[in-house]
Amino acid sequence: MPKDLETVAEDLADTEWEAWLASIRTTAGAATEASTRELLDAAAPLINRLPARAEQLYAAAIALTERLAGSPQPLAVALRGYAEKGRANALRMLGRYHEAMQVLIDAEQHFIDARYCAVEIGEVRYTRAGILFKMEKWPEAQAAAVQARRILEEERNRTRALHAQLMEACILIERGDLEAGRTILVSLRKVLEGKRHRSTLACVYMNLSSCDRRRREPAIARHWLHRATQLFRQIGMASEVIRARWCGAQLTIDEGDRARGLRELRAAMRDFERLSMPADAGFVGLDLLEEITQGPSGAKEAETLARSLAELFMAAGATVSAAKAIAYLRDATASRKADRSLVAYVRQYLHRADVDPDSPFRPPTSSVEPA
């Protein structure tokens, strides 16, 4: 197997990559503990830079664990749990939340079967909280975050317990309890600035920015966003740099510089597409569409953008109902009938469709709220 799998994963063209990955799965002798760990080690740093490739590497690692016949059973089972937990995180980055939740169920069971993996079970609960957060299932996310923190504190894994506490703060903010969430964030900042947990500290800064924007403190929000962006760049978290730019674009519009804000939204959308993160690109695009439908001068761009959004959400695995919602928005835009309220209505439905993919889309003219 190649000596530097991370470099291979980044540098190979798509067709070469698929052939190389297939050879790993099928080559006799490739299924060893060492090769499985090598795949896991190569996949981890790619989650934020190339999540689609990270997901494929983790899937390959899972395939190898199925062939570790000569390895002690607890070790093979634990390796499979690690591969599944990593794949779930990559799927989360790709917006494939329901698939990620199913993979996490398998990961937790494998850690239970392997025994002596309490920390890993805590991390599974933390990952579950993050996915539930993305799905806007706040009570379930908060319960999973609290479970994760308690397990990790019992196991004396202070670093990961801090991560779970950060998740709790984010959930409180999303539920509208800005002051309680901000209090936790400030306490975490004081702890983390004296340590070397740069990625966690960057997330604290990012969430302080989000919180202060909601508190209508744009200058303070901009300060925290700048500090978050600096750290994300230093540690090479490309997807989070783009997310910070997305937040910055929204702040720019809040501050009254609409033209610059629109440019920043367009750039963030393109960059998410380059990372094979179509769901995130699509939601940035909805923010952009909401802005440009406000005036007649943006009609042509709005029509082109609406078609692109349909392609992005389909690439992200949109359900039939979600596809109908996007198609409705696309057609309304083409006929010059889309406005800011319709874009917001469709966005709300798409978020809810992540939670309940079977709920039908009803156009707003039906006088029924999206289910």
C-alpha positions in Angstrom: 0.0 0.0 0.0 1.2 3.6 -0.6 3.3 5.1 2.2 1.5 8.4 2.3 -2.2 7.7 1.9 -3.3 11.2 2.8 -1.3 12.6 -0.1 -2.6 9.9 -2.5 -6.2 10.7 -1.5 -5.7 14.4 -2.2 -3.7 14.1 -5.4 -5.3 11.3 -7.5 -7.8 12.2 -10.1 -11.4 10.9 -9.5 -11.1 8.0 -11.9 -7.6 7.0 -10.6 -8.9 7.3 -7.1 -11.8 5.0 -7.6 -9.6 2.3 -9.2 -7.0 2.7 -6.4 -9.7 2.4 -3.7 -11.1 -0.7 -5.4 -7.7 -2.3 -5.4 -7.3 -1.8 -1.7 -10.6 -3.5 -1.0 -9.9 -6.5 -3.1 -6.1 -7.1 -3.0 -5.1 -10.2 -1.2 -3.1 -9.4 1.9 -4.3 -5.9 2.2 -6.6 -6.7 5.1 -4.3 -6.3 8.1 -4.6 -4.3 11.3 -1.7 -2.1 10.1 -3.3 -1.3 6.8 -6.7 -0.6 8.4 -5.1 1.8 10.9 -3.3 3.4 8.0 -6.6 4.1 6.2 -8.1 5.5 9.4 -5.1 7.8 10.0 -5.2 9.0 6.4 -9.0 9.7 6.5 -9.1 11.7 9.7 -7.3 14.9 8.5 -9.4 14.9 5.2 -12.8 15.2 7.0 -12.6 19.0 6.9 -10.7 19.3 3.6 -12.1 16.5 1.4 -15.0 15.0 3.2 -16.2 12.9 0.2 -12.8 11.2 0.0 -12.6 10.8 3.8 -15.9 9.0 3.7 -14.6 6.6 1.0 -11.4 5.9 3.0 -13.5 5.1 6.0 -15.8 2.8 3.9 -12.7 1.0 2.7 -11.4 0.6 6.2 -14.8 -0.9 7.2 -14.4 -3.4 4.3 -11.0 -4.4 5.5 -12.2 -5.0 9.1 -14.6 -7.6 7.6 -11.6 -9.6 6.5 -9.4 -9.5 9.6 -9.9 -13.2 10.3 -6.6 -13.7 12.1 -7.0 -10.7 14.5 -8.3 -11.0 18.0 -12.0 -10.4 17.9 -12.2 -7.5 20.3 -9.5 -5.6 18.3 -11.2 -6.2 14.9 -14.5 -5.1 16.4 -13.0 -2.0 17.9 -11.3 -1.1 14.6 -14.6 -1.4 12.8 -16.2 0.9 15.4 -13.5 3.5 14.8 -14.0 3.3 11.0 -17.8 3.6 11.4 -17.5 6.6 13.8 -15.2 8.3 11.3 -17.5 7.6 8.4 -20.4 9.0 10.3 -18.5 12.2 10.8 -17.6 12.4 7.1 -21.3 11.8 6.2 -22.3 14.6 8.6 -19.9 17.0 6.7 -21.6 15.9 3.5 -25.1 16.6 4.8 -26.1 12.9 4.7 -27.5 13.0 8.3 -29.9 10.0 8.3 -27.2 7.8 6.8 -24.7 9.0 9.4 -27.1 8.2 12.3 -27.5 4.7 11.0 -23.7 4.2 10.8 -23.4 5.5 14.4 -25.7 2.9 15.7 -23.4 0.2 14.4 -20.3 2.0 15.7 -21.7 2.2 19.3 -22.7 -1.4 19.2 -19.2 -2.4 18.0 -17.6 -0.4 20.8 -19.9 -2.1 23.3 -19.0 -5.5 21.9 -15.2 -4.7 22.0 -15.4 -3.8 25.7 -13.2 -1.3 27.5 -14.3 1.4 25.0 -16.2 3.8 27.3 -14.4 6.9 25.9 -15.3 5.8 22.3 -18.9 5.4 23.3 -18.8 8.9 24.7 -17.4 10.1 21.4 -20.2 8.4 19.5 -22.8 10.2 21.7 -21.0 13.4 21.0 -21.0 12.8 17.2 -24.7 11.9 17.5 -25.3 15.2 19.3 -23.6 17.0 16.4 -25.7 15.3 13.8 -29.0 16.0 15.7 -27.8 19.6 16.0 -27.6 19.8 12.2 -31.0 18.3 12.0 -32.4 20.9 14.4 -33.7 18.3 16.8 -32.7 20.4 19.9 -34.0 18.3 22.8 -32.5 15.1 21.5 -29.2 16.9 20.6 -29.0 18.3 24.1 -29.6 14.9 25.7 -26.9 13.3 23.6 -24.4 16.1 24.4 -25.1 15.8 28.2 -24.7 12.0 28.0 -21.4 12.5 26.1 -20.0 15.0 28.6 -20.9 12.8 31.6 -19.3 9.7 30.1 -16.2 11.6 29.1 -15.9 13.3 32.5 -16.2 9.9 34.2 -13.4 8.6 32.0 -11.3 11.7 32.9 -11.1 12.7 29.3 -11.2 16.4 30.0 -10.5 17.5 26.4 -13.4 15.7 24.9 -15.7 16.6 27.8 -15.0 20.3 26.9 -16.1 19.5 23.3 -19.4 18.1 24.6 -19.8 21.2 26.8 -19.3 23.4 23.8 -22.0 21.5 22.0 -24.4 22.1 25.0 -23.7 25.8 24.7 -24.4 25.8 21.0 -27.7 24.0 21.5 -28.8 26.5 24.2 -28.1 29.4 21.8 -30.1 27.7 19.0 -33.0 27.2 21.5 -33.0 30.9 22.2 -31.2 31.0 25.6 -28.5 33.3 24.4 -27.2 34.4 27.8 -26.9 30.9 29.2 -25.1 29.6 26.1 -22.8 32.6 26.0 -21.9 32.1 29.7 -20.7 28.6 28.9 -18.7 29.8 25.8 -16.9 32.5 27.8 -16.0 30.0 30.5 -14.7 27.6 27.8 -12.7 30.4 26.2 -10.9 31.2 29.4 -9.9 27.5 29.8 -8.9 26.9 26.2 -6.8 30.0 25.6 -4.3 28.6 28.1 -4.1 25.3 26.3 -3.2 24.0 22.8 -6.7 23.0 21.7 -6.8 25.4 18.8 -9.6 23.8 16.8 -11.9 23.8 19.8 -11.0 27.4 20.7 -11.7 28.4 17.1 -15.2 26.8 17.4 -15.7 28.8 20.6 -14.8 32.0 18.8 -17.1 31.1 15.9 -20.1 30.4 18.2 -19.4 33.6 20.2 -19.7 35.4 16.9 -23.0 33.8 16.1 -24.3 34.5 19.6 -23.3 38.2 19.5 -24.8 38.6 16.1 -28.1 37.4 17.5 -27.6 39.8 20.4 -27.3 42.6 17.8 -23.7 43.3 18.6 -22.2 43.2 15.1 -18.8 44.8 15.9 -18.2 42.2 18.7 -19.5 39.4 16.5 -17.0 40.5 13.8 -14.1 40.4 16.3 -14.8 36.8 17.3 -15.3 35.8 13.7 -11.9 37.2 12.8 -10.2 35.3 15.5 -12.0 32.1 14.5 -11.0 32.5 10.9 -7.4 33.0 11.8 -7.2 29.8 13.8 -9.1 27.7 11.2 -6.6 28.8 8.6 -3.6 28.0 10.8 -4.8 24.5 11.4 -6.0 23.8 7.8 -9.7 23.4 8.5 -10.8 24.4 5.0 -14.5 23.7 5.4 -14.7 25.8 8.6 -12.8 28.7 6.9 -15.6 28.7 4.3 -18.3 28.5 7.0 -16.7 31.5 8.7 -16.8 33.4 5.4 -20.5 32.5 5.1 -21.1 33.9 8.5 -19.0 37.0 7.6 -21.1 37.5 4.5 -24.3 37.6 6.6 -22.7 40.1 8.9 -21.6 42.2 6.0 -25.2 42.4 4.8 -26.4 43.2 8.3 -23.9 46.1 8.4 -25.4 47.5 5.2 -22.8 46.6 2.6 -25.1 44.4 0.5 -23.0 44.3 -2.7 -19.9 43.0 -0.8 -22.1 40.5 1.2 -23.4 39.0 -2.0 -19.9 38.6 -3.5 -18.9 36.8 -0.3 -21.9 34.5 -0.4 -21.1 33.6 -4.1 -17.5 32.8 -3.1 -18.6 30.7 -0.1 -21.0 28.7 -2.3 -18.4 28.0 -4.9 -15.9 26.9 -2.3 -18.3 24.5 -0.7 -18.9 23.0 -4.1 -15.2 22.5 -4.6 -15.1 20.5 -1.3 -17.9 18.3 -2.6 -20.3 19.6 0.1 -23.4 20.2 -2.0 -25.8 20.6 0.9 -23.8 23.4 2.5 -23.3 25.0 -0.9 -27.1 24.8 -1.4 -28.0 26.5 1.8 -25.5 29.3 1.1 -27.2 29.5 -2.3 -30.6 29.9 -0.6 -29.2 32.8 1.4 -28.0 34.3 -1.8 -31.2 33.7 -3.6 -33.2 35.3 -0.8 -31.2 38.5 -1.2 -31.2 38.7 -5.0 -34.9 38.1 -5.4 -35.6 41.4 -3.6 -35.2 43.5 -6.8 -35.9 43.1 -10.5 -32.2 43.6 -11.4 -31.3 40.2 -10.0 -34.0 38.2 -11.9 -31.6 36.7 -14.5 -29.0 35.6 -11.8 -31.8 34.3 -9.6 -33.1 32.0 -12.4 -29.6 30.6 -13.1 -29.0 30.2 -9.3 -32.3 28.4 -8.8 -31.4 25.8 -11.4 -28.0 25.3 -9.8 -29.6 24.8 -6.4 -31.8 22.1 -7.8 -28.7 20.3 -9.0 -26.8 20.8 -5.7 -29.6 19.4 -3.5 -30.1 16.4 -5.8 -26.3 15.8 -5.6 -26.7 15.9 -1.8 -29.3 13.1 -1.9 -32.5 15.2 -1.7 -35.6 13.1 -1.1 -38.4 13.2 -3.6 -40.3 15.7 -1.6 -37.2 17.9 -1.1 -36.6 17.7 -4.8 -40.2 18.9 -5.4 -39.6 21.9 -3.1 -36.5 22.9 -5.0 -38.2 22.4 -8.4 -41.1 24.5 -7.2 -38.7 27.3 -6.2 -36.8 26.9 -9.5 -40.1 27.2 -11.5 -41.3 30.2 -9.4 -38.0 31.9 -10.0 -38.1 31.3 -13.7 -41.6 32.8 -13.9 -40.5 35.8 -11.8 -42.9 34.8 -9.0 -40.2 34.0 -6.3 -39.6 36.4 -3.5 -37.8 36.5 -0.2 -40.7 34.9 1.7 -40.9 31.9 -0.7 -37.1 31.3 -0.5 -37.4 31.3 3.3 -40.4 29.0 3.2 -38.5 26.5 1.0 -35.4 26.7 3.2 -37.6 26.0 6.3 -39.1 22.9 4.6 -35.6 21.6 3.5 -34.4 21.8 7.1 -37.5 20.0 8.3 -37.1 17.4 5.6 -33.8 16.4 7.1 -35.7 15.4 10.3 -38.7 13.8 8.5 -37.8 12.9 4.9 -41.3 11.4 4.4 -43.2 14.7 5.0 -44.7 16.1 1.8 -43.9 19.5 0.4 -47.0 21.8 0.2 -46.6 25.0 -1.7 -47.5 28.1 0.3 -50.6 28.8 -1.8 -52.1 25.8 -0.1 -52.3 27.8 3.2 -50.6 24.9 4.9 -47.3 25.3 6.7 -44.5 22.9 5.4 -44.7 19.7 7.4 
